[in-house]
C-alpha cells in the first residue's frame, strides 16, 4: 500500500485486525436486546419464552390489522379517484 502512496502496511494491518476483533452487529444487537425487557421479562427468567411469544403474537396481530386497514384505505381511495376521474366523460 505504501508503494501507491497509501498508509504504511502496518497501520492498515492493525486497523483491519482491530475491526476483525470488534463486536459484530449481530453480537451488538443480541447484547442490546438482552438488556431490553419485553413486558418486564429478561432472558434467562423462568417464563421469558412464553412472555416473548405472547409479545410477538400480539405484535404480529397489530401489524396485520394495520396492513389490512391500509389496504382498505388504498382500495377506497382508488375507487373514489376512479369515480371522479371519469365523471365528466
NORFEN-V982602 format. One record per residue. N is the residue number from 0. RES is the residue in one small letter. PSI is psi as a letter, one per 40 degrees, with the letter a starting at -180 (none if undefined). NEAR is the number of other ideal C-beta (glycine too) atoms within 12 Angstrom. Layout:
<<N | RES | PSI | NEAR> <N | RES | PSI | NEAR>>
This chain:
<<0 | x | d | 14> <1 | x | d | 12> <2 | x | d | 8> <3 | x | e | 9> <4 | x | e | 7> <5 | x | a | 12> <6 | x | i | 15> <7 | x | i | 14> <8 | x | d | 14> <9 | x | d | 13> <10 | x | d | 14> <11 | x | d | 16> <12 | x | d | 15> <13 | x | d | 14> <14 | x | d | 17> <15 | x | d | 15> <16 | x | d | 12> <17 | x | d | 12> <18 | x | d | 12> <19 | x | d | 11> <20 | x | e | 11> <21 | x | i | 12> <22 | x | h | 14> <23 | x | i | 12> <24 | x | d | 10> <25 | x | d | 10> <26 | x | d | 13> <27 | x | d | 13> <28 | x | d | 13> <29 | x | d | 14> <30 | x | d | 14> <31 | x | d | 13> <32 | x | d | 16> <33 | x | e | 18> <34 | x | e | 12> <35 | x | h | 16> <36 | x | i | 16> <37 | x | h | 23> <38 | x | f | 19> <39 | x | e | 13> <40 | x | i | 20> <41 | x | i | 18> <42 | x | h | 19> <43 | x | e | 12> <44 | x | i | 16> <45 | x | d | 10> <46 | x | e | 16> <47 | x | d | 20> <48 | x | d | 16> <49 | x | d | 15> <50 | x | d | 21> <51 | x | d | 24> <52 | x | d | 16> <53 | x | d | 18> <54 | x | d | 20> <55 | x | d | 16> <56 | x | d | 15> <57 | x | d | 16> <58 | x | d | 16> <59 | x | d | 14> <60 | x | d | 14> <61 | x | d | 14> <62 | x | d | 14> <63 | x | d | 14> <64 | x | d | 14> <65 | x | d | 14> <66 | x | d | 14> <67 | x | d | 14> <68 | x | d | 14> <69 | x | d | 14> <70 | x | d | 14> <71 | x | d | 14> <72 | x | d | 14> <73 | x | d | 14> <74 | x | d | 14> <75 | x | d | 14> <76 | x | d | 15> <77 | x | d | 14> <78 | x | d | 14> <79 | x | d | 14> <80 | x | d | 13> <81 | x | d | 13> <82 | x | d | 13> <83 | x | d | 12> <84 | x | d | 12> <85 | x | e | 10> <86 | x | d | 9> <87 | x | e | 6> <88 | x | none | 7>>
